[in-house]
Amino acid sequence: MASLDPPSTLKPAQVALAMIESGVAKHRTRGDLLFFKAFAAGVMLSFGGLLSEIVAGGSAGINASNPGLVKFLSGAVFPVGLIMIVLQGQELLTSNMMVYPMACLKGAVPWWGLAYNWLIVTFGNLCGSLFFAAVLVKYTGIISTAPYDAYAVTFAMHKAADPEWHQIFLRGIGCNWLVSVAVWQAAGARETISKIVAIWIPIMIFVACGYDHVVANMFSVPLGILFGADLTVAEYIRKSLIAAYLGNIVGALLVALPALYFYAPDLDYRASGLREAEAGEVLNGRDDDREMRERDRDEGATSTETYEVSSKRSQ
């Protein structure tokens, strides 16, 4: 006997549609809500970044004999940040780099909305990351002793000073390719444990491999500067932030564009009601509204017919 329970994972075409609908929902979100959700996401991701630095910085003995193991352990704890972001429904720039273009390319939202969303979410993520680095890490003194303070400086230099610009850009591509895969897989999972596992594996890979995430760097690089890294804010912006930002966009598109090509080539957003959602109607209630309008029209026609029959009989 076939099970009546829904499958535990959505089909790729269903995930693609969910991504487009998510883009519509983001377009309809007020600017102040976008900012504060982005601020919270910056803090959540920084929690994972701090834990990752504590593990790596406190494992100098292991690193001397087995650096690969330290990279794996550091990567294994970092995903807690993105897991909290996804489960809370916060706004992270790098996932919006995948979701919003999908909605724009299908005409569900206007292109100006992409720039508006990315600008607010970038600023919110940055404010949350800087708040966490300064107030909850530097001023609390939780890593102000050796070897953690020295590692914060070394890690910031390793991210923003040592690599060439093109290397950070290419690392940004690899990073957000994996982050977008993680977000896609989490959207396709129906229950919490599956979402956690779906996020954890790709994020662990990108951190262990040393790819560059623009929002994660908004915490780690300024933290190193606060602890005395030989790096200016202008150098960080020019070499790290811009390069990682552009690379992350490319990495997100490497998931978004094939997804539309493979799973939604003929999708008509008008047929699925997305334009009504952008105009302010509730997406889940559009069928009920349509049925109500059809019922009212049928009742009106019935009343007219009854009136005509009554008029003929009276004559």
N, C-alpha and C positions, 0 to 999 in steps of 0.2 A: 504494500500500500504506500503510495507516494506521500511524503510529508507535506503538510500544509504550511509549515513554518517558512518564512521568507529566507532567502539565501543570506549567508553571513557577510557576503561581499557584493557590492554593486557591480554591475557590468561596466566596462570602460565607457560605453556610450552614455550610461546614466551618470557616471562621474563627470564626464565632459559637460553635460547639461547642468549638473549641480554647480560646477565651476562658473558657468555663465550666469546662473541665477544668483550665485554668491556675488558676482560682480555687480549685478543689478542692486542687490541689497546694500552693498558698499556705496554705490552711487546715491542711494536714497538716505544714507546715514548723515545726520547733521555734522557740521564741521567740528563743533566742540566735543561731540562724542567720539569722533574719529581721533582727535588729538589725545584725549584722556585714555582711550583704549590703546593707542600707540605708545603713550607714556608707560602704561602698565606693561605692555609687551617688552619695551626696552628694559624695564626692571627685571621682568621674569627671565629674559634671555641672559641678563647679567648675572643672575643667581647661578645659572649653569656655567657661565664663563668663570666666575669666581671659584666655584668648586673645582673646575678643570685645572685652574692655575694652582690651587692648593695641592691637588694630587700630584701634578707634575713638579711643582717647586719643592715639595716635601719628599721627593723620591730620588734625591741626588745619588744615593748609594746604589739604587737599582739602575738608575740611568747610566752610571759608569760602566756597568757590566751588561746591561740589557736595555738599551734605549728604546727598542721597538716595543717592549712591554709597557714602558712608561707612556709612550704615545697611545697605546691601546687603552690603558687605564684612564688617561686624560680624556680620550674620546668617548669612553664608555659612560662617563658621568655628565658630560656636557648636554646631552639631549633632554635632560630634565627641564631645561628652559623652554624649548619649543613644545614639549609635551604640555606644560602648564598653559602656554599661549593658546594652543589649539583647543584644549579642553575647556578653557575659559572664554573662547571666542574673541580674543584680543586682536589688534591690528599690527601685523608685522610687514615691513616694507617688502622683504624678499618674496614672501608668498603673494603679495599683491602684484608683484612684477609678473607673475604667471596668470593670476585670475583676471585682472582688469583688462589686459590686452585681448584675452579670449572673448570677453563680453563686448569689447569695442569692435573687434574684427567681425563679429556676427551682427553688429548694428544694434545690440541691445542697450548700449549706453553710448553717449557722445564721447568723442576723443578728448574734448576739453576736460571731461571728468577725470580722465587718467592723470593729467598733470595736476589737477586740483587734489586728488587723492594722494598721489605720491608726495606732493609737497608737504601736506599736513602730516602724513604718516612719517615721513623722513624726520621732520622737526620733532614730532612726538617721541619717536624712537630715540633720537639724539638726546632730548631732554631727560628721558627716563634713564638712559645709560649714564649720562653725566651725573645725574642726581645720585644714582647708586654708587658710582665710582668715588665721588667726593664725600658724600654724607654717610653712606652705609659701609664704606670700606676704608678710605683714607682717614677720615676723622674719627672713626670708631677704633682704629688701631689694631684691627684684627689680623692684619698681615704686615704689621710694621716692624717685625723682628725677622732676623735671618732664619731660614734662607728665602722666605717668601717675598720680602721687599726687593731683594736683589733679583729674584726671578721675574717679578713684575716689570722691572726695568729691562731685563734681557729679552723678555717676551715681546715687549713693545718695540724694541729695536729690531728684533727678528721679523716683526710683522710690517713695520713701516719704514725702516731705514736700510736694512741690508739688501732686500730684493730690488731688482730693477722695476721700473714702471710697468713694462709689458709682462713681467712675471706675475705681478700682483693682479693685473687684468686677467691673465689666463687662469690664475688660481681662483679668481672670482667666478669665472665661467664654470669651472668644475664644482665649486661650492654650491652655487644656486641650482645647478642641474640636479644635484643630489637633494637639496632642500625641497625643490619643487616636486621631485619624485616622492619625498616623504609626505608632503602635504597632499598630493594626489592619492597616495595609498591610504592615508588617514581618512580622507573624504569618502573613500570607497568602503571602509570598514564600518560596521553597524554598531559594534559594542566597544566599550572602553579599553579592555585589554588588547584587543586587536589593533585599535588606534595607537596605543602606546608602542607596541612592537613594530608597527608599520613606520612610525616616526623614528624610533630608536636606531634601527639598522643603518639607514642612509646618513643620518646625522653623525653617528659614531664614525662612519667611514670618512666623511669630509674633515672632521676634526683630527682624527688620527693621521690623515694624510697631509694635513697642514694647508688646506685650501683657505681662501679668504672670504669671510662673510662681513659685509659692510656694517651691519648693525652690531655684530659681536665685536668688531674692531672699534666701534664707538665707545665701548667699555674698556677693552684691554689696552688700547693705545693711550687714551687720556689717562688711564690709571698709571701707566708707566711714566708718563710726563709728570704726574703729580708726585711720583716717588723719585724724580730727578733724572729721567732719561734725557740723553743729549739729543733732543728732538723738539723742534718748535711746532706750534699749532699750524702755521702756514705750511710747513713741510709735510705734516700729517695729512692735511687737506689735499695738497697738490699731488702727493705721491701715493697715498694709501686710500683715502676716502673716495676720490674721484675714480681711480683705477678699479677699485673693488666694486664701486657702484655700477660702473658701466659693464664690468665683467658679469656681475650678478644679473643685470638685465638680459644679457645674451644667454646666460645659463637658463634663466626662466623661459625664454622664448624657445629654447631647444626642447622644452617639454610642452609648452602651450601650442606651438604651431603644428607639430606632428599630431598632437591630440585632436585638434580640430580637423586636420586632414584625414586622419584614420577613422575617427569616431563620430564626427559631426559635419561631414562635408556638405550635406544638403539641409542642415538644420535651418528652419525658418522661425526666427524669434517671434514673428507676428502670430504664427500658428500656435506657438506654445505660450502665448500670453505675456511675454516679457515686456513688451512695450506698455501694456496696461500696468505692469508692476512699476515701471519707471514713472508712469504718470501718477502713481499714488495708490493704485488698487492693491489689495492684498493678494499675493500670488496664489496662495492656497485656496482662496475663496472665489476665484474667477469663474469656476464651473458653476458654483451655487448661484452667483449673480446672473450668469447667462441663463440658467434654468428658470430663475425667478422672472426674468424679463420675458422669456418665451411663454411662461405660464400666464403672466399678465396679458400678453398679446392674445393668447388663445381664449382667455376668459372674456376679453373685450370683444372678440369676434363672436363668441357664443351669445353674449348679451345683445349684440346687434341683430343676430339671426332671430333670437327670441322676440325682440321688439317688432321686427318685420312681420313675423308670423302672427303676432297678436294684432297688429294693425290690419292685416288682411281679414282676420276673422271678424273684427269689429265692423268692417265694411260690409 
